[in-house]
Amino acid sequence: MRLFFQGLSEELLQAVAQLVDILGIELQMDGSGVGSAVGANAGSSVVIEVVQAEGPLSVSREGGKGRIQYQNKIHFFRGLGLFVQHAKDNDKFEVTEQPRFDFNGTMLDVSRNGVMTVDTIKQFIRYMAVMGLNGLMMYTEDTFEIEELPYFGYMRGRYTMEELRECDDYADLFGIEMIACIQTLGHLYHALKWNYAGQIKDHNDILLPGEPKTYEFIEQMIGTAARTFRSKRIHIGMDEAFQVGLGRYLREHGFQDRFEIMNEHVGKVLEITKKYDLQPMIWSDMYFNLLANDNQGQLYNESADFSDDNMDKIPDGVGFVYWDYGKGNEAGYEKIYDMHLKFGSLPIFAGGIHMWNSIAPNYGKTWTTSHPALRAAKNKGLKEVFSTAWGDNGNETNHYVILAGLQLFAEHGYGDEVDDEHLARRLKACTGLDLFEPLVALKYMDEIPGVDEGNHWMANPSKFLLWQDLLVGLFDGHIGPDAEAMLPGYYADLEQKWRECKERMPTPFDVLFELYENLAAVLSLKSTLGVRIKRSYDSQRKDELIHIVNSELPELNTRLEKLRLSHRKMWMLTYKAFGWEVLDIRYGGLKARIQSAGDRLIDYVEGRVAALEELEAERLIFDQNGVPTTPLNVNAQYQSIVTAAGLT
């Protein structure tokens, strides 16, 4: 099918040229300068009238004539995707959508070691454009260049101003607003670990309020951001700074009302944003926390004292972002939305596409939290929403896994009935690939039998079974007889599933599913190996230990190296090289410990040691996260998985 456009501006035509691979079309020009797009099976021709006008997005076709009517630039690209999707199967259709949000997009974490390359950001921008998402934040704690501070983001893959401007220009081509996203209170450990920051630290990761040099530092960050992005909006962070006023500030000033400390700090930062003519927003959790009456430390405490007197003390001129990744019902979100109205404006809602602190995404929890949150946002008339995709604890999960979650936010932004069947069709139209089922099914790397359905508690067995030590076995106490019988075959089946996905996917998704194929292969062998080693040791079956050393450990090493190489390849396709060294160290440490396990077992079998202390120790449950549920419903971070000692 050959598509000709009437009324398409040169700017839009330039942007359409960037989408030809996704949409499966070729872009051509005729002699008069009119742009045309040619489908792979060029036969009939369709002339598409392109009209910018007030009102809903409208896409239609009747035979050889089509029409796309849009209001904002981003709506044209969603409309183009809708047209191509429906025109593949129908020569007559009409689709009308009313955008539900003024701003709908995503925040991509590039501060937890994985710093996306410019090419990766552009690929996400292309997907977002066809989805109809018009907002993008790159969460940069210290991963952007500040000319006056050579140690800010040093060896962390920080972006140059030119790189971010290139991304901003590219996003603007599609009508996507890039908003600077920084931190101006907490979450600044890597920025503050160098000597230059000695006078501006309250805690290791929290700035010192009231210190003049603190605000010089903040102005360097804000000034750089203001010179980089065309948007006048800026996200200045300030979340989870729970120890503010309790470190150096306490030593210098004595105990002060921390609500007042927060207000004073916010006010001083707003003076800086005003100087640069910026419109700031902050995370709202600190005000809920500082004004809580029950001292339980909840992030969004419903008992917070939002009296008029307290609200009057909060500085004016800032927007509030309500982040919540855990509620499963609309009423819960609506209650917190209503509390935000006391700040004097509609909140901006930030939900989560759960990919953090694991090696696989948790689409169970993403679905059970995002649907009600977005329905509630529409019920309450919120105008701005976005998803977050954090990379906590090493960014082991690759950001490409979030595309199905982005599609969910997009579809809620243009309609009300959003189910998996609809999402699957739309994701295929917006990426050109059958990605929905495979991406969502990655949740089963962690949502294994024995984990609560939906995995609300964020169990991450694919992580703790990978990294835990064969001799120390901090999680072996969770692997009972049923799990031991189930896990090897379960992961072997997933290995085959991901292999089949890999074989039908183009790059980078073939490499992504190769990573999971190799991870499943490792887990099909390693998941229960520590349990079997201890049982053979306890029963003094030395022949079994010899078999493990001579046969299973070499095979495990082979599989582990394949996993490392595929993980590295996927990393280098997505991120800058900086940060991969952390995962290389994790893989290297695991391989060294496998070698030590073999050496220790041989020493025992051959009589050089009478006992192995590690295997004499009782296996207790991992009693740190306090989740009162099934044995495999455990979530842990790398440093707690690999040892009961300290890594520092």
C-alpha positions as CSV (number, residue, x, y, z in Angstrom):
1,M,0.0,0.0,0.0
2,R,1.4,3.4,-1.1
3,L,0.7,6.3,1.2
4,F,0.7,9.9,-0.1
5,F,0.4,12.8,2.4
6,Q,-1.4,16.1,1.6
7,G,-0.8,19.0,4.0
8,L,2.2,17.4,5.7
9,S,4.8,20.0,6.8
10,E,8.5,19.5,6.1
11,E,9.1,19.1,9.8
12,L,6.6,16.3,10.2
13,L,7.9,14.7,7.0
14,Q,11.4,14.7,8.4
15,A,10.1,13.0,11.6
16,V,8.1,10.4,9.6
17,A,11.3,9.5,7.9
18,Q,12.6,8.4,11.3
19,L,9.7,5.9,11.8
20,V,9.9,3.9,8.6
21,D,11.4,0.9,10.2
22,I,8.9,0.8,13.0
23,L,5.9,1.3,10.7
24,G,7.2,-1.0,7.9
25,I,7.1,1.7,5.3
26,E,9.4,3.5,2.9
27,L,9.5,7.2,2.5
28,Q,9.6,8.7,-1.0
29,M,9.3,12.1,-2.5
30,D,7.6,13.0,-5.7
31,G,8.7,15.8,-8.1
32,S,6.5,18.4,-6.4
33,G,8.0,17.8,-3.0
34,V,5.0,15.9,-1.6
35,G,6.0,13.2,0.7
36,S,4.8,9.6,0.3
37,A,5.2,6.5,2.3
38,V,5.3,3.1,0.5
39,G,4.3,0.0,2.3
40,A,6.2,-3.3,1.8
41,N,3.4,-4.6,-0.4
42,A,2.9,-1.6,-2.6
43,G,-0.2,-2.1,-4.7
44,S,-3.1,0.3,-4.1
45,S,-2.5,3.9,-3.2
46,V,-4.0,5.9,-0.4
47,V,-3.9,9.7,-0.3
48,I,-3.9,10.9,3.3
49,E,-5.1,14.4,4.1
50,V,-3.3,15.7,7.1
51,V,-5.2,18.4,9.1
52,Q,-4.2,20.2,12.3
53,A,-7.3,21.4,14.2
54,E,-8.8,21.6,17.6
55,G,-10.6,18.6,18.9
56,P,-10.0,14.9,19.2
57,L,-7.6,12.8,17.3
58,S,-9.3,11.3,14.2
59,V,-8.1,8.8,11.7
60,S,-10.1,7.4,8.9
61,R,-9.9,5.7,5.5
62,E,-12.3,5.0,2.7
63,G,-10.8,3.2,-0.2
64,G,-8.0,5.3,-1.7
65,K,-8.6,8.3,0.6
66,G,-7.5,8.8,4.2
67,R,-7.4,11.5,6.8
68,I,-5.5,12.2,10.0
69,Q,-6.8,15.1,12.1
70,Y,-4.7,16.0,15.1
71,Q,-4.4,18.8,17.6
72,N,-0.8,18.6,18.9
73,K,2.2,17.3,17.1
74,I,2.5,14.1,19.2
75,H,-1.1,13.2,18.2
76,F,-0.2,13.1,14.6
77,F,2.4,10.4,15.2
78,R,0.0,8.3,17.2
79,G,-2.5,8.9,14.5
80,L,-0.1,7.7,11.9
81,G,0.5,4.5,13.8
82,L,-3.2,4.0,14.2
83,F,-3.7,4.5,10.4
84,V,-1.0,2.0,9.4
85,Q,-2.3,-0.5,12.0
86,H,-5.9,-0.4,10.7
87,A,-5.0,0.0,7.0
88,K,-3.2,-3.3,7.0
89,D,-6.6,-5.1,7.4
90,N,-9.3,-2.7,6.4
91,D,-9.9,-0.3,3.5
92,K,-12.6,1.5,5.4
93,F,-12.4,2.6,9.0
94,E,-12.7,5.5,11.4
95,V,-11.0,5.8,14.7
96,T,-11.5,8.7,17.1
97,E,-9.6,9.3,20.4
98,Q,-9.8,12.0,23.0
99,P,-6.5,12.5,24.8
100,R,-7.0,12.1,28.5
101,F,-3.8,13.8,29.7
102,D,-1.9,16.9,28.7
103,F,1.4,15.2,29.7
104,N,2.0,11.5,29.6
105,G,5.4,10.0,29.3
106,T,8.2,8.2,31.2
107,M,11.2,8.8,33.5
108,L,14.1,6.6,32.6
109,D,16.7,6.1,35.4
110,V,20.2,6.6,34.1
111,S,21.8,7.0,37.5
112,R,22.0,3.4,38.7
113,N,25.1,2.5,36.6
114,G,23.2,2.1,33.3
115,V,23.5,5.3,31.3
116,M,21.6,4.9,28.0
117,T,23.5,5.8,24.9
118,V,22.1,8.6,22.7
119,D,21.1,6.1,20.1
120,T,19.1,4.1,22.7
121,I,17.3,7.3,23.9
122,K,16.4,8.1,20.3
123,Q,15.0,4.6,19.8
124,F,12.8,5.0,22.9
125,I,11.7,8.4,21.5
126,R,10.6,6.8,18.3
127,Y,8.6,4.1,20.1
128,M,7.0,6.8,22.4
129,A,6.1,8.9,19.4
130,V,4.0,6.2,17.7
131,M,2.5,5.4,21.1
132,G,1.5,9.0,21.6
133,L,3.6,9.7,24.7
134,N,4.7,13.3,24.9
135,G,7.0,13.5,27.9
136,L,10.5,12.2,28.7
137,M,12.7,12.7,31.7
138,M,16.2,11.2,32.0
139,Y,16.7,10.8,35.8
140,T,20.3,12.1,36.3
141,E,21.6,12.4,39.8
142,D,25.2,13.0,38.8
143,T,25.2,11.6,35.3
144,F,25.4,14.9,33.4
145,E,28.4,17.1,32.9
146,I,28.9,20.3,34.9
147,E,31.9,22.2,33.5
148,E,33.0,23.6,36.8
149,L,32.9,20.2,38.6
150,P,35.2,17.7,37.0
151,Y,34.4,15.0,39.6
152,F,30.6,15.4,39.2
153,G,29.8,12.1,37.4
154,Y,33.4,11.2,37.0
155,M,33.8,7.8,35.4
156,R,30.1,7.3,35.6
157,G,29.2,7.7,31.9
158,R,27.8,11.2,32.4
159,Y,26.2,13.0,29.5
160,T,27.8,16.0,27.9
161,M,25.6,19.0,27.3
162,E,25.8,18.3,23.5
163,E,24.5,14.8,24.0
164,L,21.5,15.9,25.9
165,R,20.8,18.7,23.5
166,E,20.9,16.2,20.6
167,C,18.3,14.1,22.5
168,D,16.2,17.2,23.2
169,D,16.2,18.3,19.6
170,Y,15.3,14.8,18.5
171,A,12.4,14.6,21.0
172,D,11.1,18.0,19.9
173,L,10.9,16.7,16.3
174,F,8.1,14.5,17.5
175,G,6.5,16.9,19.9
176,I,8.0,15.2,23.0
177,E,9.0,17.4,25.8
178,M,12.3,16.5,27.5
179,I,12.3,17.8,31.1
180,A,15.5,18.0,33.1
181,C,15.3,15.7,36.1
182,I,17.9,16.2,38.9
183,Q,18.2,16.0,42.6
184,T,18.6,19.0,44.9
185,L,18.5,17.4,48.4
186,G,18.9,13.6,48.7
187,H,19.9,10.7,46.5
188,L,23.3,12.3,45.8
189,Y,25.7,9.8,47.2
190,H,27.8,9.6,44.0
191,A,27.9,13.4,43.6
192,L,28.9,13.9,47.3
193,K,31.5,11.2,47.7
194,W,34.4,13.4,46.4
195,N,36.3,15.9,48.5
196,Y,35.0,18.9,46.7
197,A,31.6,18.2,48.5
198,G,33.0,18.0,52.0
199,Q,31.3,21.2,53.2
200,I,27.9,20.6,51.6
201,K,26.9,17.2,53.1
202,D,24.4,16.7,55.8
203,H,24.6,12.9,55.3
204,N,26.5,10.8,52.7
205,D,23.7,11.3,50.2
206,I,21.9,14.4,51.5
207,L,22.9,18.0,50.9
208,L,23.4,20.3,53.9
209,P,20.5,22.8,54.1
210,G,21.2,26.4,54.9
211,E,24.9,26.2,53.9
212,P,25.6,28.9,51.2
213,K,28.0,26.6,49.4
214,T,25.1,24.1,49.0
215,Y,23.1,26.6,47.0
216,E,26.1,27.4,44.9
217,F,26.4,23.8,44.0
218,I,22.6,23.5,43.3
219,E,22.8,26.5,41.0
220,Q,25.6,24.9,39.1
221,M,23.3,21.9,38.5
222,I,20.2,24.0,37.7
223,G,22.1,26.4,35.5
224,T,23.5,23.6,33.5
225,A,20.1,22.0,33.0
226,A,18.5,25.4,32.0
227,R,21.2,25.8,29.3
228,T,20.6,22.3,28.0
229,F,16.9,21.7,27.5
230,R,14.4,23.9,25.7
231,S,11.6,23.1,28.2
232,K,11.1,25.6,31.0
233,R,10.0,22.8,33.3
234,I,12.4,21.1,35.6
235,H,12.1,18.2,38.1
236,I,14.3,19.0,41.2
237,G,13.7,15.8,43.1
238,M,13.9,16.1,47.0
239,D,12.4,12.6,47.7
240,E,13.3,10.1,50.5
241,A,15.7,12.5,52.3
242,F,14.5,11.1,55.6
243,Q,17.6,11.9,57.6
244,V,17.7,15.6,56.5
245,G,18.6,17.8,59.5
246,L,19.9,14.8,61.5
247,G,23.5,14.7,60.4
248,R,26.0,17.6,60.2
249,Y,23.1,20.0,60.3
250,L,22.2,18.6,63.8
251,R,25.7,19.0,65.0
252,E,26.0,22.6,63.8
253,H,22.5,23.9,64.7
254,G,21.0,21.5,67.2
255,F,17.7,19.9,66.6
256,Q,15.3,22.0,64.5
257,D,11.8,21.4,63.2
258,R,12.6,19.4,60.1
259,F,9.4,20.6,58.4
260,E,10.8,24.1,58.7
261,I,14.2,23.0,57.5
262,M,12.5,21.5,54.4
263,N,10.5,24.6,53.7
264,E,13.6,26.8,54.0
265,H,15.5,24.6,51.7
266,V,12.7,24.4,49.1
267,G,12.4,28.2,49.2
268,K,16.1,28.8,48.6
269,V,16.1,26.3,45.6
270,L,13.0,28.0,44.2
271,E,14.9,31.3,44.2
272,I,17.4,29.7,41.9
273,T,14.8,28.2,39.6
274,K,13.1,31.6,39.4
275,K,16.4,33.2,38.4
276,Y,16.5,30.9,35.4
277,D,12.8,31.3,34.6
278,L,12.1,27.7,35.3
279,Q,8.9,26.0,36.5
280,P,10.0,23.4,39.1
281,M,8.3,20.3,40.4
282,I,9.3,18.1,43.3
283,W,8.4,14.7,44.7
284,S,5.8,15.1,47.4
285,D,6.6,12.3,49.8
286,M,8.8,14.3,52.2
287,Y,5.9,16.6,53.2
288,F,3.7,13.6,53.9
289,N,6.5,12.0,55.9
290,L,7.5,15.2,57.9
291,L,3.9,16.0,58.7
292,A,2.9,12.5,59.8
293,N,1.2,12.1,63.2
294,D,1.9,8.5,63.9
295,N,5.6,8.4,63.3
296,Q,5.4,5.2,61.3
297,G,7.6,6.6,58.6
298,Q,5.2,5.7,55.8
299,L,6.0,7.4,52.5
300,Y,2.5,8.7,51.9
301,N,1.0,8.7,55.4
302,E,-2.7,9.5,55.3
303,S,-2.5,10.9,58.9
304,A,-0.2,13.7,57.7
305,D,-1.3,17.0,59.2
306,F,-2.3,19.0,56.1
307,S,-3.9,21.8,58.1
308,D,-4.2,25.2,56.5
309,D,-1.5,26.5,58.9
310,N,1.0,23.9,57.7
311,M,0.1,24.3,54.0
312,D,0.6,28.1,54.3
313,K,4.2,27.5,55.3
314,I,5.1,25.5,52.2
315,P,6.7,27.8,49.6
316,D,4.6,28.7,46.5
317,G,5.6,28.2,42.9
318,V,6.3,24.5,42.8
319,G,4.4,21.5,41.5
320,F,4.1,18.2,43.4
321,V,4.7,14.8,42.0
322,Y,3.0,11.9,43.8
323,W,4.9,8.7,43.2
324,D,3.3,5.4,44.2
325,Y,4.2,1.9,42.9
326,G,2.2,-0.2,45.3
327,K,-1.5,0.4,45.6
328,G,-3.9,-2.0,44.0
329,N,-7.2,-0.1,44.2
330,E,-8.5,3.1,42.8
331,A,-9.9,4.4,46.1
332,G,-6.4,4.3,47.7
333,Y,-5.0,6.5,44.9
334,E,-8.0,8.8,44.9
335,K,-7.6,9.5,48.6
336,I,-3.9,10.6,48.1
337,Y,-4.8,12.6,45.0
338,D,-7.4,14.5,47.0
339,M,-4.9,15.2,49.8
340,H,-2.5,16.7,47.3
341,L,-5.2,19.3,46.4
342,K,-4.3,21.0,49.8
343,F,-1.0,22.0,48.1
344,G,-3.1,24.2,45.8
345,S,-2.8,22.3,42.5
346,L,-3.5,19.0,40.8
347,P,-0.7,16.5,41.5
348,I,1.3,15.0,38.8
349,F,1.2,11.2,39.2
350,A,4.2,8.9,38.7
351,G,3.7,5.2,38.6
352,G,6.2,2.4,38.2
353,I,7.1,-0.2,35.5
354,H,8.7,-2.6,37.9
355,M,12.1,-3.5,36.6
356,W,14.3,-2.6,39.6
357,N,16.3,-4.8,42.0
358,S,15.9,-7.9,39.9
359,I,17.1,-9.3,36.6
360,A,13.6,-9.5,35.1
361,P,10.6,-7.2,35.0
362,N,7.7,-7.7,37.4
363,Y,4.7,-7.2,35.1
364,G,2.4,-8.8,37.7
365,K,2.8,-5.9,40.1
366,T,3.0,-3.3,37.2
367,W,-0.4,-4.3,36.0
368,T,-2.1,-4.5,39.4
369,T,-0.9,-1.1,40.4
370,S,-0.9,0.9,37.1
371,H,-4.4,0.1,35.9
372,P,-6.1,1.4,39.1
373,A,-3.7,4.3,39.4
374,L,-4.4,5.6,35.9
375,R,-8.2,5.0,36.1
376,A,-8.2,7.0,39.3
377,A,-6.2,9.7,37.7
378,K,-8.8,10.0,35.0
379,N,-11.6,9.9,37.5
380,K,-10.1,12.8,39.4
381,G,-9.2,14.9,36.4
382,L,-5.4,14.7,36.7
383,K,-3.7,16.3,33.7
384,E,-0.2,14.8,33.9
385,V,1.1,11.3,34.5
386,F,4.3,9.4,33.8
387,S,5.8,6.0,34.4
388,T,9.2,5.5,36.1
389,A,11.7,2.8,35.3
390,W,14.3,2.6,38.0
391,G,17.5,0.6,37.9
392,D,18.2,0.0,41.6
393,N,20.9,-2.3,42.7
394,G,23.1,-2.3,39.6
395,N,20.6,-1.9,36.7
396,E,20.7,-5.7,36.1
397,T,17.4,-5.5,34.1
398,N,17.6,-3.9,30.7
399,H,15.3,-0.9,30.0
400,Y,14.0,-2.4,26.8
401,V,11.8,-4.7,28.9
402,I,9.5,-1.8,29.8
403,L,7.9,-1.3,26.4
404,A,4.8,-3.2,27.3
405,G,4.4,-0.9,30.4
406,L,4.9,2.2,28.3
407,Q,2.1,1.0,26.0
408,L,-0.2,0.6,29.0
409,F,0.4,4.2,30.0
410,A,-0.2,5.3,26.4
411,E,-3.4,3.5,26.0
412,H,-4.8,4.8,29.3
413,G,-4.0,8.2,27.9
414,Y,-6.3,7.8,24.9
415,G,-9.0,5.5,26.1
416,D,-10.8,3.8,29.0
417,E,-11.0,0.1,28.0
418,V,-7.4,-1.2,28.3
419,D,-6.9,-5.0,28.3
420,D,-4.0,-7.2,27.3
421,E,-5.5,-8.1,23.9
422,H,-5.7,-4.4,23.0
423,L,-2.2,-3.7,24.4
424,A,-0.7,-6.6,22.4
425,R,-2.2,-5.2,19.1
426,R,-1.0,-1.7,19.9
427,L,2.5,-2.7,21.0
428,K,2.9,-4.6,17.7
429,A,1.7,-1.5,15.8
430,C,4.0,0.8,17.7
431,T,7.2,-1.4,17.5
432,G,6.5,-3.5,14.4
433,L,7.2,-6.6,16.6
434,D,5.2,-9.2,18.5
435,L,6.7,-8.2,21.8
436,F,3.8,-8.0,24.2
437,E,3.4,-11.6,25.3
438,P,7.2,-12.3,25.5
439,L,7.9,-9.2,27.5
440,V,5.1,-9.6,29.9
441,A,6.0,-13.3,30.3
442,L,9.4,-12.4,31.6
443,K,7.7,-11.9,34.9
444,Y,7.7,-15.7,35.3
445,M,11.5,-15.6,35.9
446,D,10.5,-14.4,39.4
447,E,6.8,-15.2,39.7
448,I,7.5,-18.9,40.0
449,P,5.3,-21.5,41.7
450,G,5.5,-20.7,45.4
451,V,5.4,-16.9,44.8
452,D,2.2,-15.1,45.3
453,E,0.2,-14.5,42.1
454,G,1.0,-11.0,40.8
455,N,4.2,-10.9,42.9
456,H,3.1,-7.9,44.9
457,W,6.0,-8.3,47.3
458,M,8.6,-8.2,44.5
459,A,10.1,-11.6,45.0
460,N,13.3,-11.9,43.0
461,P,14.3,-15.6,42.9
462,S,16.0,-15.3,39.5
463,K,18.4,-12.9,41.3
464,F,19.0,-14.5,44.6
465,L,19.3,-18.0,43.1
466,L,21.8,-16.7,40.6
467,W,24.1,-14.8,43.0
468,Q,23.8,-16.8,46.2
469,D,26.9,-18.7,47.3
470,L,27.1,-22.5,46.8
471,L,28.6,-23.1,50.2
472,V,27.1,-20.3,52.3
473,G,23.7,-20.6,50.8
474,L,21.8,-17.8,52.5
475,F,18.6,-18.7,50.6
476,D,18.9,-22.5,50.7
477,G,16.6,-22.5,53.7
478,H,13.8,-21.3,51.4
479,I,14.2,-24.3,49.0
480,G,12.1,-27.1,50.4
481,P,11.4,-30.5,48.8
482,D,8.7,-29.1,46.5
483,A,10.8,-26.3,45.3
484,E,13.8,-28.5,44.8
485,A,11.7,-30.9,42.7
486,M,10.2,-28.0,40.7
487,L,12.9,-25.4,40.0
488,P,15.3,-27.3,37.6
489,G,12.5,-28.3,35.2
490,Y,10.7,-25.0,35.6
491,Y,13.7,-23.0,34.5
492,A,14.6,-25.5,31.7
493,D,11.1,-24.9,30.2
494,L,11.7,-21.1,30.3
495,E,15.1,-21.6,28.7
496,Q,13.3,-23.2,25.7
497,K,10.7,-20.5,25.7
498,W,13.2,-17.7,25.6
499,R,15.3,-19.5,22.9
500,E,12.2,-19.6,20.7
501,C,11.6,-15.9,21.3
502,K,15.2,-15.1,20.5
503,E,15.0,-16.9,17.1
504,R,12.2,-14.8,15.8
505,M,13.4,-11.4,17.1
506,P,15.6,-8.8,15.5
507,T,18.4,-7.0,17.3
508,P,18.4,-5.9,20.1
509,F,15.5,-8.1,21.2
510,D,17.2,-11.3,20.1
511,V,20.1,-10.5,22.4
512,L,17.6,-9.6,25.2
513,F,15.9,-13.0,25.0
514,E,19.3,-14.8,24.6
515,L,20.2,-13.2,27.9
516,Y,17.1,-14.7,29.6
517,E,17.7,-18.1,27.8
518,N,21.1,-18.2,29.3
519,L,19.9,-17.1,32.7
520,A,17.3,-19.8,32.8
521,A,19.9,-22.3,31.7
522,V,22.1,-21.3,34.7
523,L,19.2,-21.5,37.1
524,S,18.0,-24.9,35.9
525,L,21.3,-26.2,37.2
526,K,22.3,-23.8,40.0
527,S,19.0,-23.1,41.7
528,T,19.1,-26.3,43.8
529,L,22.8,-27.1,43.6
530,G,23.7,-25.7,47.0
531,V,20.9,-27.7,48.6
532,R,22.2,-30.9,47.0
533,I,25.8,-30.1,48.0
534,K,24.8,-29.8,51.7
535,R,22.6,-32.9,51.7
536,S,25.4,-34.9,50.1
537,Y,27.9,-33.5,52.7
538,D,25.5,-34.1,55.6
539,S,25.1,-37.8,54.6
540,Q,28.8,-38.1,53.8
541,R,28.1,-39.3,50.2
542,K,31.5,-38.3,48.9
543,D,30.9,-39.9,45.5
544,E,28.1,-37.4,44.9
545,L,30.4,-34.5,45.9
546,I,33.1,-35.7,43.5
547,H,30.5,-35.9,40.7
548,I,29.4,-32.4,41.4
549,V,33.0,-31.1,41.3
550,N,34.0,-33.0,38.2
551,S,30.8,-32.6,36.2
552,E,28.3,-30.1,37.4
553,L,30.6,-27.2,38.4
554,P,32.4,-27.2,35.0
555,E,29.0,-27.2,33.3
556,L,27.8,-24.4,35.5
557,N,30.9,-22.3,34.7
558,T,30.3,-22.8,31.0
559,R,26.7,-21.7,31.3
560,L,27.6,-18.8,33.5
561,E,30.1,-17.5,31.0
562,K,27.5,-17.6,28.2
563,L,25.2,-15.6,30.4
564,R,27.9,-13.1,31.2
565,L,28.7,-12.6,27.6
566,S,25.1,-12.2,26.5
567,H,24.4,-9.8,29.4
568,R,27.5,-7.8,28.4
569,K,26.4,-7.7,24.7
570,M,22.9,-6.5,25.7
571,W,24.4,-3.8,28.0
572,M,26.7,-2.5,25.3
573,L,23.7,-2.3,22.9
574,T,21.8,-0.1,25.3
575,Y,24.2,1.7,27.7
576,K,27.5,3.4,27.8
577,A,30.4,1.1,28.9
578,F,30.6,2.7,32.4
579,G,28.7,0.7,35.0
580,W,29.2,-2.7,33.3
581,E,32.3,-3.2,35.5
582,V,30.0,-3.6,38.5
583,L,28.2,-6.6,36.8
584,D,31.5,-8.0,35.6
585,I,32.7,-8.0,39.2
586,R,29.5,-9.8,40.3
587,Y,30.0,-12.4,37.6
588,G,33.7,-12.7,38.4
589,G,33.0,-13.1,42.1
590,L,30.5,-15.8,41.4
591,K,32.9,-17.7,39.2
592,A,35.6,-17.4,41.8
593,R,33.3,-18.7,44.5
594,I,32.4,-21.7,42.3
595,Q,36.1,-22.4,42.0
596,S,36.5,-22.1,45.7
597,A,33.5,-24.4,46.3
598,G,35.1,-27.1,44.1
599,D,38.5,-26.7,45.9
600,R,36.9,-26.9,49.3
601,L,34.9,-30.0,48.4
602,I,37.9,-31.8,47.0
603,D,39.9,-30.9,50.2
604,Y,37.1,-32.5,52.2
605,V,36.7,-35.6,50.0
606,E,40.5,-36.2,49.9
607,G,40.9,-35.8,53.7
608,R,42.9,-32.6,53.8
609,V,40.2,-31.0,56.0
610,A,38.0,-32.9,58.4
611,A,34.9,-30.7,58.0
612,L,33.7,-27.7,56.0
613,E,32.5,-25.0,58.3
614,E,30.2,-23.5,55.7
615,L,28.3,-26.7,55.3
616,E,28.2,-27.5,59.0
617,A,26.1,-24.3,59.5
618,E,22.4,-24.6,59.8
619,R,20.3,-23.1,56.9
620,L,18.0,-20.4,58.3
621,I,15.5,-18.4,56.3
622,F,16.5,-15.0,55.0
623,D,15.0,-13.0,57.8
624,Q,15.4,-9.4,56.5
625,N,12.4,-8.3,54.5
626,G,9.7,-9.5,56.8
627,V,7.2,-10.5,54.2
628,P,4.7,-12.9,55.9
629,T,4.1,-15.3,53.0
630,T,5.5,-18.3,51.2
631,P,9.1,-19.4,51.5
632,L,10.1,-18.3,48.0
633,N,8.4,-14.8,48.3
634,V,11.7,-13.2,49.2
635,N,13.3,-10.0,47.8
636,A,16.9,-9.2,48.4
637,Q,19.7,-7.0,47.1
638,Y,23.0,-8.3,45.8
639,Q,25.1,-7.3,48.8
640,S,22.7,-9.2,51.1
641,I,22.5,-12.2,48.8
642,V,26.2,-13.1,48.4
643,T,27.3,-12.9,52.0
644,A,26.3,-12.4,55.6
645,A,29.5,-10.5,56.1
646,G,30.1,-7.0,54.7
647,L,31.3,-6.1,51.3
648,T,32.9,-2.9,52.6
